[in-house]
Amino acid sequence: MAVVPRGGAPGKKKAAPARPPGGRPGGAPRVSSGGGGASGGNWLRELGRRPLTSYYLIFGSSAMLIALGLTMVLSSSMVDSFTETGSPYSLFRKQVAAAAVGLPLMVLASHMPMRVFRALGYPAMLVSVALLVLTVFKGEEYNSGAMRWLEIGGVTVQASEPAKLAFALWGAGVLARKDELKELKEWRQLLFPLMPGCAVLVLLVLLGTDLGTTMVLLTIFLALLWVVGAPGKLFVGMMGLVGTLVAIMVAVEPFRMARVTSFLNPESDPSGSGFQLIHGLYALGTGGLFGVGIGGSREKWGFLPHPESDFIFAIIGEELGLVGTLVVVGLFGVLGYAGLRVASRVDDPFVRLAATSLTAWIVLQAMVNIGTVIGVLPVTGIPLPLVSAGGSSLIPTLLGLGALLAMAKTEPDARRALAARGPGRVERALSWLGLGTAIERRDGDHGQVQARRNRRR
């Protein structure tokens, strides 16, 4: 979109005044930005216009959340780890190992061309369905009889976590193809096969009684319908259907109903269903403004269940205080803004759909986790992305962020800036594998690529 200069018509340009040496036009002194609201706004607008702003916002917020997560997993898990294994670092080592696997995958994914993510949608869905079926029949019972865990080669995997990434990519690919073929003119085309695919995953997840993951999958489904432009009546109808389904799932399971009643009044059963929520609120209240310091939590000493996973946000509030919790919320806000910024600035329908679905998955899951800890939502048992302990959650989330970083590079201004830089080491390595350099495949201006090659000769 062309930017119209202020103070004149688009087709007319005023002569620029002479610039004296070392000064501003007309000899006016340079105004300091300190204390000026307009200058601060200009700085923010200039930052927003930079070609790789979305990329660096995603990368920076993700890196800080990962670093904070590793720190808080170490602090919150030391007591339970020592009690169970005799070493205070046993769970932390597993989290570091998961990060050591996930971070290189994120870097690799961030350099992949979009055709790779489109191609991965269907295989990823098939693998996710197979893992969920195995979990239903051979999964290990955990936490109120929920069959969520599958042991593969001595490694325990929560199959519902990679299913979120698979559904986000598969759903985006399905709707993007229909959009390219001009098949999204009727509501039936919007729902088929997206709705049956979502229903299969939801059914398999529900057989493991995992309501939290079910809500995330349904959120991704609604996000895809919203981006593709579903009619208002259809979208409202789907939201009503989702709400009804969740209500039925709560009503048919006694332990879910107990969680809802304890959420409404946790003091009614302080030693039972309300125990975790009450101690989570104790942790948040104890932290005050700046917290008791890292490692100083009292609730992790056998009082708060799952302090390293589902309720790690409560330990953050206790040890880092209100300031620490606001930083976490702010980082997820930045991540959400950057993901939606990518979706609004790209031309490719697949990128627009996938960026929105990936952002909805990560940010909405964070909101649900935080909401349960502060007592505004019933306890669902889903982790805080990038922060909670658990490799099954961390690795797929890092892969999703890598895909989001790659999508940020497809913004028009970002493509031109990257094309001017030339391919880096990772792009050249990918070309050896037959994937081609991500920059050349993303850049539609082949003349710039050819000119760059000529300069090298």
N, C-alpha and C positions, 0 to 999 in steps of 0.2 A: 504494500500500500504506500503510495507516494505521500511524503510528508510535506504539507504546505507551509512555507515559512510565514512567520507572523509579520503583520504590518504591510502586506502587499499581496497582489494577486498572484496565482501560480505562474503565469506566463511572463511576469515582469520582474526584473531584478534591479535593485538599486545599486548604484556604484558604491563600492566599499570605501570608507574613508581611509586616508593615509594612516599607516601605523608607524608612529615614531619609534626609533630604536629603544628597545627595552621597556616600552610602555604599551598601553591599550589604545585603540582607535580614538583619535581626538585628544590624546594626552590625559584621558581620565584615569585616575589611579585605580588599581585592582582592589576590589572590595573583598575583605576577608569573609570566609564562609561561617566563621564562628558566630553563633547566636542568631543567625538569620534563617527564618523558616523557609523563605523562598529559595535560598541557596541550598538548604538541605533537600528541598523537593527537587531542585534541578539535579542534584547529585544522584538521588534515587532514580529519577527518570533516565539519566545518562547510564546508570548501571543496568536498568531494565532494557535499554536498547542494545546492549552488547550482545554479540551473536551467540556466545556460549553461556549466557547467564543461567538458563535452565539447567544445563549440564552441571555447572559448578554448584548450584543450589542443591541439586539432588545428591551430588557426590559429597559435598561438605556436610549436609545434615545427616546423611547416612553414616559417614565416617565418625562423626561425633556420637551418634547413637550407639554404634558398635563399640567404640572405646568406653563409653559410659556403661554399656551392658556388661562388658567383660569385667570392669571394675566392680560393679554391683553384684554380679554373680559370685565373684570371689568373696566379697564381704558377706553376702547373705547366706551362702552355702557352707561356710566353714564349720559351723557347729554341727549341722546335720551330717556333713561329710565325715567329720571326725567320729561322730557317734556310730555311723554305719560301717566305715572302712578303717578307722584308725588314722586316717590322713586328712587334714583339713583342706587339701587341694585336689581331692579325687574328682569331684564334680567340675571344678574349675578346669582341670586338665581336659576333660571331655569337651567342654565348651571351647577351649582354645583349639583343640583338634578339629572341631566342627568349623571354626572360623578359618583355620588353615586350609580346609577343603573349600569352603564357600567363597573366600575372598578371591583366589585365583579364578574360580568359575565366574565370579562377577566381572572381573577384569576382562576375561575372555569374551563373555557375553556382550560387554559394552562395545566391542569392536566387530560384532557380527552384523552382516547385512540383514535387512528385514525379511528377505526370502527364507532365511534359516528359521526365524521364529514362526513364520507362517507354516513352514513345512513341519515343524515340531508339534503343532497343535494336535493333530490326530494321533500320532504315536504316543504322545504324553497322556492323552485321555485314555487310550487303551491300557497303558501301563498302570495308570491310576485306578481304573476300574478293576484290573486284575489284582492289584495290591489290596484294594478295599474288600474284594471278595475273599481273598485269603485271610484278611483280618477278621471277617465275620465268622469264618469256619475254624480258623486256627489261632485267632488272636488271644492275647493274654488279658484276663480281667483285671481292671484297675479302677479304683475310685468309684465306689457304689455299683460295682458290677459292670462298668462300661468296658466294652471290648474294643479298645482303641489301638493296642500295641501289637506289633508283629515282629518276631525275632527272625532275622535273616543273617546267617553266618556269624552268629554271636553278637550282632548289632541289633539293638531294639529300635524299630522305626514306627513312627506314627503316620500311617498311610494317608490320613486325611489332609496332612499339611501340603505335600506336593500336588494333591488334587486341586487345591486352590489355584496354583500357578497354571496347571494344565487346563483348567476350565477357562481361565482368563484368556489364554492364548488361543485355545480352540474356539471359544465363542466369538472372539474378535475376528478370527480367520473366516468363520462361517458367515458372519454378517457382512464382512468386507467383500467376500466373493459375491454374495447376493446383491450388494450395492453396485458392484462393478458390472454385473449382468443386468442391472435395472429390474431386479425381481422383488424389491421391497415396496411394492405398491399396495399389497393387501396384508391384513393383520396375520393371516395364516403364514405368510412368508416370513414374518418377523419371529414367529414362535416356533417354527419347525425348521431344522431339528434342534434349535437352541433349548426350548423348554423340555423336550424328552431327555436330552443330554443332561440338563441340570437335575431333572427328576431322578435319573439313574444314580447320580452321585449322592443326591440328598437321601434317597432310600437306603443306599449302602451305608452312608454315614449314620443315619438314624438307627440302623440295626446295631450299631455300636453305641447307641444312645448318646451321641455327641451333638448336643443342641448348639453349642457355640460355633462349631464349624459349619453346621447347617445354615445358621444365620449369615455367616460370611459368604457362603456360596450363593444364597439368595440375594445378598447385597450386590454381588458381582453381576448376577442375572439382571437385576433391576437397573444397574448402572449401564449395562450394554443396551438395554431397551431405551433408556433415556438418551444416550448419545446418538443412537441410530434414528431418533426422531419418532418414537412410537406415539400414536395418537393419545391425547389426554385421557379419554375414556378407557383405552386399553391399559395404559400405565396405571391409572387409579385402580382398575380391576385387578391387575396383577399384584399391586400393593395390598389390596384387600385379601386376595387369595393367600399371599405370604403371611399376612397377619393372622388369618384364620388357621393356617397350617401350624404356625408357632403356638397358638393358643391350644390347639388339639394336642400337640406334642407335650406341652406342659401339663395338661389335664390328665393324660393317660399314664404318666409316670409319677409315682408318689414322691420320689426324691426331688423331682423338679418342682412339684407343687410346694414341697417343704422349703425349697430355696426361694420361691416367690413370696411365701408368707413370712419367711425370715427377713427378706429384703424389706417388706413393708413394716415389720416390727421385729428387729433382731433381738430385742430384750425379752421377747416372749419365750425364747429357748436359748439362753445365753451359753449353755454348755453343750448344745447340740447343733442344730442347723444355723443358728446365728453366731456360733463361736468364731468362725473365720472372719466374718465381716466386722464383728465388734473389735477383735484384736487388730484388724487392719486399720480401723478408725483410731484405735489407741496409738498405733504407730504414727499415723499422720499427725495426730494431736500432740504427741510427745516431741515431734521434730521442731515445732515452732517455725520461726522465720528462717533460720540458717541451719537447723538440724543439730544433732548431737555429735556429728563428725563421722567420717567413714570408718566402719568397724565398730562403732559405739552403740549399735542397735541392741535393745533389750528384748524386743519381741521375737527375734530370731532364735533366742535361747529356749526353744521348745514350746513357745506360746502360739505363734502364728504359723498355721499349716502352709506349706509350699511357699516359703518366703523367697525362694530363688526363681520361681516360675510364675504362677498365676498372680501372686501378690507381691511381686518385686517392686511395684510402684509404691507400695506402702513402706517398704524398707528405704526406698529413695527419699520419701517424704520424712521418714524418721531421721535418717543420717544426713541428708542434704537440705532438709527443711522445705518450706514453701518455695524458696528460690529454686531449689533443685527440681521440684515438680513442675514449676512454670517453664524451666528450661526444656524439660522433656516435652511438654505440651507444645512449646514454641517450635522445637525441632520437627515434630510431626506436622505442625502447621506449615512450616517452610516446605517440607517434603510434599505435602498435599498441594500447596500452591504451585510448586514447580512442576509436578506431574500434570495438573490441569492446564498449566501454561503450555506445556508441550502439546497436549491434545488440542488446544485452541489455535496453535500456530502452524500445524502441519497440514499438508494437502492429502496425504495418503490416508484413505479410510481405515485401513488396517491399523496404522500407527495411532490414529485418533481413537479408535475403539480400544486397542490394547493398552494405550497409555492411561485411559480413563479407568479401565477395569483393574489394572495393576495398582493404580493409585487408590481406588475405592477399597480394594482388598486390604492393603497395608494400613491405610489411615483409619478406615472404619473399624478394623480389628483393634487398632490401638485405642480408639475412642471407647469401644465396648469394654476392653480390659480396664482402662482407667475409670470408666463409669461404674464398674462392679466394685472396684477398690474404694471409691469415695462414697458408695452407697446410693447411687442414683439409678443403678440397673441391677437386676438379679445376678447372682454369681453364675457364670457360664463355663469357667474353666479353660478359657483360651489364653494363650500367652501374649505378652507385650512384644510386638515384632522388634527384632534386633537387640532387645534388651533382656528378655527372659531366657533362662537356661533351657537348652534343648536343641540338639543338632537337627532334629526333624523339622523344626520350625525355622532355624537360622539359615540353613543351606538353601531351601527353596526361596526364602525371602531375599537372600543375596542374589540368587539367579534372577528373580523378578526385578530387582533394582538394576542389575546389569543390563537387562533388556530395556528398562526405562532410560538408562544412560545412553544406550545405542539409539533409542528413539529421539532423545534430545538432540542428537547430532543430525537428525534429518530435518530440523527446522531450516527453512530456506537460507537465512543468514548464516546459520551454523555450517551448512553445506559449503557455502562459498568461502567461509573463513578456513575450513578444514582443507578444502581443495587448494587454497593458496599456500597452505603449509606443506602439503605433500604427505604421502603415506608414511606412517611411523613404523617402528620395529614390529609391532603386533600385526599391523596390516600386511607388511611384507611376509611375515611368517604365515599368516592365513592364506596368502596367495600361493605359497608353496603347497598348501593342503588342498588347493583347488577351489577355495571359497572366494577367491578374488579379494582385492583390497576393499575394505568397507567404504572408504572415501570415494573411490572411483565408481563403485556401484551405486552409491547414494547420490552422487553428483550427476545431475542431468546435463551439465554443460561439458560435453566431451572436448570442446575446443580448449578449455582451460587445462584439462588433463594432458592433451597433446602438446600444448605449449610448454607445460612443465617438463615433459619428457624431452622436448627439443632443447631446452636450456641445459638439461643434464648432459646431453651429447656434446 
